[in-house]
Amino acid sequence: MKRAGKIAFFFIVSVILLNVLNKIFIPKWEEDGLWEPATRIIDGFYAEEENTIDIIYLGSSNSFYDINPLVVYEEQEITGYVLGSGEQRLFTSFYYLQEALKSQKPKVVVLEALGLFYDGKGEEEQSRKAYDYMKFSGEKIHSLKAAVEAKEDIFSYVFPFSRYHARWNALNERDFLYPLSDKHYSLKGYAYSEEVAEGLPCFDMEQILHPGIAIGEVNEYYFQRIQEVCEKNGITLLLIKTPNIEWGMFEHTLTAELAEKKGIPFYDYNTFMHELDIWEETCFLDGAHLNYMGAEKLSSHLGAVVAECMEEMPEKDEKTRMCWEEDLEMYREKVAEKE
């Protein structure tokens, strides 16, 4: 028994130590000169109080740059969180949704449509950003099986220290302090940007030609699974496409046909962004993403769409309301400083 006890003690200590090393050595992405706040998006979602999120937004960087949940809350009193990741594949969207439903009971899921046209498993960097901070779970393992080319590499996603141990000479103070910090993300998954792109051409979907691109079987399969999960949980599914200079009529038509076939509303903001006062000269940080001005205008319209989908407005307790009001106030102060 003593020997068994020692083995159990050694195993427990090893697991704890490895978990600590994982948290220290994983890159803190938004601090490494990379452009999406991958670390804070995932950790921030886990930090949200249970059953306080009304909308889950899923998708690529087009989702977390272009959708501002605080604007939706300000105008509609509907809470939301952007569970986005760079070049998010549909299988990631599906398993993110499954993970989200463990702690939240959203009334609406908004899926940004660009992922329908991502082919293959994606680059390792984007997969690392998507999964490094995801909690260990069956959803994570299943998603990694879909995302990782070599099955033996799954181990390095479950135990990231095995992948990042060579960072030992690049560790800084934040690497040690971040695991102990408050993970609350006041922007609710949104990535704020004040940059304004210069010299963007006028968006013209008729001029964008992408011959040969189609919605693959894998993407249609996971789209169907997302729809089924939403139906099972009484969730309204919306499909949107935010403004993107590389989005053409070919993609628009295929997405609209898929949405019609599945009976899902589809809003392509490329077709009416000027009606919402979203302009190339002022509202974009680059050709594929909106800055905070464009995101506010798109989110205002999206919030009204979501509100119409809800049979009744979800009730909020005082603690939740106060938290959201504080986060909204911080955001408005940030905007006021800029303007």
N, C-alpha and C positions, 0 to 999 in steps of 0.2 A: 504493500500500500504506500509505503514511504517513497519508493521509486516512482510509482504512478503519480503520486502527488507532485514530486519534483518535475516530472515530465510535463504535467499539466501546468504547473507554475511557469516553467520555462516557455511553454507554448503561449500562454497568456501574455507574458512579458514581451515576447518576440512580436506578437501581433500588435500590441500597444506601441512598441517602439517603431515598428514598420509604419503604422498609421501616422505617427508623429513625423517621421521622415518624409512620408508621402506629402503631407500638408506643407512642409517646409520647402521641399525641392520642386514641387510643381510650379511652373512659371506663373507669375501673377500677371496675366496677359495684358491687361490694360496699362501696366506700368513698364512694359517691355518695348514701347514704341510701336505696338501694333494697334490697329485702329478700331477694333471692337472691344467692348468691355465684357469679354467672355466670362471672366472670373466672377464679376459682380452680378451678372444676369442670373446665373444658376444659383449661386449662394443666396442672392437676394430673394429668389422665389422661395427657397426653403425657409427663409426667415419670415415670410408672411404668415400671419395668424391663420389658423385653419378656418376654412369655409367663409372667407371674407372676399374672395375674388369672383366677380360675376362673369368676366370675359377672359378667355385665354387666347392670346394672339400667337400664332405659329408661323415660322418662315425664316428666310435667309436674312441677310443684313438689310434688305429692303423693308423688313418688318420692324427691326429695332431702330432704324434711323427714321422711318416714315410714319410710325404710329406712336403717338404720345398719350398714354393712358390717363395722365393727369388732366389733359384737356377734356377728354371724354367725361371724367369725373366732375370737373368744374361745371360743365354745361348740362350733364344728364344725371349726375350723382350715381353713376355706374362705375364700379371698380374693375380694374383689369390689370393684366400683367403680360408683357411680351416675352415669351419663351423662345427667343430667336437665337440663331447661331449662323456664323458665316457659311454661305453656300449650303444651307440646311437641306439635306435630302428628305424625301417623303417618309422613309423609314424612321429617320430621326424625329420628324414631326409626330409620327404615330406613337413612338415610344415615349417621347416627351409628354404627350397627352395622357398616356396611360400612367406615367409617373405623377403628373399633376393631379389626376383624379384621386390619388391616395389621400391628399390633404385638402382639396378644394372641390366644390360642387358648382362649376360654372353653368350659367344659363346659355351662353353663346360661345362658340369657337370660331375665330376668324383665321382663315388659312390664306397666307400670301402665296400667289400662284406660281411664282418663278420656279419653285422646287419641282414642279411638274416636268420641267424641261432639263433638269440636271441629270446627266447620264453617269452611270458607274458609281463607284464607292466614294469618290472624292479624294482630295489630298490629305495626307496625314496631319498637317498643321490644323486644318479645319476640324478634323475628327478629334484631335486632342482638345481643341477649344470647346467642342461640343460635349465631350465625355469626361474630361479630367475632373471636373467638379460635380459631376452627377453622382449621387449616392450609390453605393453598391446595392444592386437589386436584380431581380429577374429581368426587369425591363432594360437595365443597362446591359446585361449579358446578351439578351436577344438582339438588342440594337447593335452591339459590337459584332455579333456574328454576321449581321447584314453589312456592316460598315468596313470591317477590316479584311484585307485581302488574304493575309496569312493567319490561320487560326491560332498559331502559336504566339502571335503578337497580342492576342487578347489579354494574356497574362500581364503585359506591360501597361495595359489600360486599367486593370484591376489593381495592380500594385505599381503605380507610376514611378516610385523610387528607382525601379529597375531600368527605367527609360531615362530618368533625369539625374542620376547620381553624378554624372560628370559636371553638373552645374556647381559643384561644391565651391569652386574658386570664383563663382559669379554671384553667390548669395549675398544679399544685402539686408539691411535692417527690416525692410518690409517683409521679406520672406519669413522672418521669425515672428514679426508682430501681427501679420495679417490673420493667421489661424486663430489668434486670440481676440480679434477685433469684432465689433458689432457688424453683422452681415446685412443689416437693413439697407436696401437700395431705394432711395427716395424717388428715383425716376421710374421705378416699376418696370425695369427692363428696357427702357428707352435710352438711346444714345444721343445726347444733346450735342449739336454742332452749330456754330455761328458762321462757319465758312460759307463763302458765296462763290460759286463757280463762275469763271469768266469765259466768254466766247462760246457758250453752248448754242448749237443750232436749234432752230425751232423744231419741236417734236413732230415727226410726221411718220406715222406707222406705215403708211403706204410705201415709203421709200426703204423700209427695212426688210431685206430679203434673207431668209435663212433656209434655203432648200435642204431637204433631208431631215430636218429636226422634227421629231414627233414625240408624243407622250408615250413612253415605253410601257411594256407590260408590267414591269416591277412598280413603276410609279402609279399606274392605274390600280394595281393591286392594293398598294398601301393607301391610296386615296379612298378606295372602297372600304378598307378597314377603318379608316378615320371616320367615315360616314356611319359605319355600323356602330362604332363605339358611341358616337354622338346620339344616334337614334336610341340605343339601349339605355342611355342615361338621360334621355329627355332634353338633349342639348340641341339648339339650333346651330347649324353649320353654315357659315358664309364664306364665299370665295372672293378674294379681291386681288387686283393687281395694281400696285402703286406705280407712279410714273417712272419710266425707265427708257432711256434713249435707244436702247437696243431691243426693245419689245416691239415686234411688228404685227401686221395684220394676220400673218400665218399663225403665230402663237395665240393671238386674240381669238381667232376663229376656232382653233382646236379647243381652247379652254372654254369658250362659250358653248361649244357643242357638247363637251363633257359635262358641264354644269347643267345644261338643259336635259341631257340624258339621265342624269342623277337627280334632277329636280331640286337643284341647289341654286340659290341666288348668286349671281356673279356681277361684281362691280369693277369695271376696268377704268381706273382713274386716268389712264392715258387718253381716253376718249372725251373726257369732259373736265380736265384739270383747269383749263382757262376759265371755265364757268365758275370755278371755285377760287379764282384769283391766284392760281398757282402759275407763276411765270418763270421761264428759263433764266431771265436776267437777275432774279432776286431770291428764288425759293429753292435752289439746288446747291448742294456742296460739291457734287460732281454729276456726271451724266446719268448715274444710276441711283442716287440717293438725295433725299430732301434735307435741307437744313431746318433749323427749328421753326422758321417762319412757314415754310412749306408744310412741315409736319403738323403744325397747329391747324392749318386750313383743312388739310386732309382729315385729321382726327375729328375736327368739328363736324364734318359731313358724316364720317363713319359713325360717330357717336349717335347722331340722329337716326341713322339706319338701324343701329343696334337697338336703340330705344323702341323703335317700332316693332322689333321682333319679339320683345318681351311682353308677355301677357300682363304681368304686374311688375312694378319696380321693387327690387329686393330691399328688404329692411336692413338698416345698419345700426349696430349698437353704438353707444356713445364712444367707446374706446376706439373702434374702427374709424368712426367719423373724425374724431380728433386727430388720429394718426394721418389720415389722408389730407385733412385740412392743413396740418403742419407741413407735410411734404409739398402740397400745392403752394403754400406760402413761400417755401424755400425756392421753388421753381420760379414763381412770379418775381421774386426779388432778384434772381439771377437774370431773368429777361429784362427787368427794369434797369439793371446796371448796364446791360448791353445797349439798350435803346436810349 
